[in-house]
């Protein structure tokens, strides 16, 4: 039984990421200025550091069992060849009752690694932060016609699916900036 519509919350993420990656590799050889890291304060009080000011988009994600508000933050650094992405999607109560948390967290693999012949999940591990379940995926995929390595971390927090993604060209290891971004994520303090 398909409990999630074919358009997963990460399908919209894939479209956004693919669009941003159209210029993904432009100017990789240029020397980049040092990044000014800024703290992004998200709805709900969650925080993450990004090397600059991201673009923001709001939309409605259509789950099979209802709609949820979606907020997307994206920052592409062309010269460095990397991309930082945060997606926050409300999960309807009916969906949360029908699906196990791991099924909701696993939805990201269907969006970022969308079944293309060259897609490959290299690593998958369970995470936990302040008692909330999470999932980390590392994989290879194609964006903007180029092979990239993608590391994503998703957390299901009080009915909201929060996903962080760092992308770098496949021939480069995930830069320190990508790991700094992912490791900087903090959940808001408060009751579980």
C-alpha positions in Angstrom: 0.0 0.0 0.0 1.4 3.4 -1.0 0.9 5.7 1.9 2.9 8.6 0.5 2.0 10.2 -2.8 4.5 9.8 -5.6 5.6 13.4 -4.9 7.6 12.8 -1.7 8.7 15.9 0.3 12.1 15.2 -1.2 10.8 15.2 -4.8 10.4 18.9 -4.5 13.8 19.0 -2.9 15.2 17.2 -5.9 13.7 19.7 -8.3 15.1 22.6 -6.3 18.5 21.0 -5.9 18.6 20.1 -9.6 17.7 23.6 -10.6 20.4 25.1 -8.3 22.9 22.6 -9.6 22.4 23.7 -13.2 25.3 26.0 -12.5 26.8 23.8 -9.8 30.3 23.4 -11.3 30.7 26.9 -12.9 33.9 28.5 -11.7 35.3 25.7 -9.6 38.8 26.7 -10.3 38.3 30.3 -9.1 39.7 31.2 -5.7 36.9 31.9 -3.3 36.7 34.5 -0.6 36.3 33.1 3.0 32.8 32.4 4.0 31.0 34.4 6.6 29.1 31.9 8.6 25.6 32.9 9.8 23.2 31.1 12.2 19.9 30.4 10.5 17.0 30.3 13.0 14.2 28.1 11.8 10.6 27.9 12.8 10.3 26.1 16.1 13.6 27.6 17.3 15.9 25.1 15.6 19.3 26.4 14.4 21.9 25.6 11.8 25.0 27.5 10.6 25.4 28.3 6.9 28.3 29.9 5.1 26.2 32.9 3.9 22.6 33.9 3.6 20.4 31.2 2.0 17.4 31.8 -0.3 14.1 30.8 1.2 10.9 29.4 -0.4 7.6 28.4 1.1 5.3 25.8 -0.4 2.7 23.2 0.5 3.7 19.6 0.4 1.0 17.2 -0.5 1.1 14.0 1.5 -1.3 11.3 0.5 -3.2 11.8 3.7 -3.2 15.6 3.8 -1.1 18.7 3.2 1.8 20.1 5.2 3.6 23.4 5.1 7.1 23.3 3.7 9.9 25.8 4.1 13.1 25.4 2.1 16.4 27.2 2.6 19.1 26.8 0.0 22.6 28.2 -0.4 24.8 27.4 -3.4 28.5 28.4 -3.5 29.5 28.2 -7.1 33.2 28.8 -6.7 33.5 26.3 -4.0 31.3 23.8 -5.8 29.1 23.0 -2.9 25.4 23.3 -1.9 23.7 23.5 1.5 20.0 22.8 1.8 17.5 22.7 4.7 13.9 21.4 4.3 11.2 21.6 7.0 7.9 19.8 6.2 4.9 19.3 8.4 3.7 15.7 8.5 -0.1 15.4 8.9 -1.3 13.6 12.0 -3.0 10.9 9.9 0.3 10.1 8.1 2.1 10.0 11.4 -0.4 7.4 12.7 -0.2 5.3 9.6 3.6 5.3 9.1 6.3 4.4 11.5 8.9 7.1 12.1 11.5 5.2 10.2 9.2 5.0 7.1 8.8 8.8 7.2 12.5 9.4 7.7 13.2 6.9 4.9 11.2 9.0 2.4 14.3 11.0 1.7 16.0 8.1 -0.1 13.2 8.0 -2.6 13.6 11.7 -3.4 17.3 12.4 -3.4 18.2 9.0 -4.8 15.3 8.9 -7.3 16.0 5.6 -9.0 18.3 6.8 -11.7 20.7 4.2 -12.9 23.8 6.0 -11.5 22.2 6.6 -8.0 23.9 4.8 -5.2 23.4 4.9 -1.4 26.9 4.4 0.1 26.0 4.6 3.8 22.8 4.6 5.9 22.7 5.0 9.6 20.2 5.8 12.4 20.7 8.9 14.3 19.2 10.4 17.5 19.2 13.9 18.8 17.6 14.8 22.1 15.5 11.6 21.9 14.2 12.3 18.4 14.9 9.8 15.6 17.0 10.6 12.7 18.5 9.1 9.6 21.7 9.9 7.8 22.3 8.9 4.1 25.4 9.3 2.1 25.1 8.7 -1.6 26.1 9.4 -5.1 23.7 11.0 -7.6 23.5 13.3 -10.6 22.6 16.9 -10.4 22.8 19.4 -13.2 24.3 16.7 -15.3 27.2 16.2 -13.0 28.0 13.4 -10.5 27.8 14.6 -6.9 28.2 13.2 -3.4 25.3 14.0 -1.1 25.1 13.7 2.6 21.7 14.1 4.2 20.5 14.1 7.8 16.7 14.0 8.6 15.0 14.2 11.9 11.4 13.8 12.8 10.6 16.4 15.5 7.1 16.9 16.9 5.4 16.2 13.6 7.9 18.0 11.4 10.4 16.3 9.1 13.6 18.4 9.1 16.2 17.5 6.4 19.7 18.9 6.0 21.7 18.2 2.9 25.3 19.0 1.9 26.3 18.4 -1.7 29.8 18.5 -3.2 31.3 17.4 -6.6 31.8 13.6 -6.6 35.6 13.9 -7.2 36.0 15.9 -4.1 35.5 14.7 -0.5 32.7 16.5 1.3 34.4 19.7 2.3 34.9 20.8 5.8 32.2 23.4 5.2 29.6 20.6 4.5 30.4 18.8 7.7 30.4 22.0 9.7 26.9 22.8 8.3 25.6 19.3 9.1 27.2 19.2 12.6 26.0 22.6 13.5 22.3 21.7 13.5 20.7 22.1 16.9 17.1 21.3 18.0 15.3 23.9 20.0 15.3 23.2 23.7 11.9 22.4 25.1 9.7 19.5 25.9 9.7 16.4 23.7 
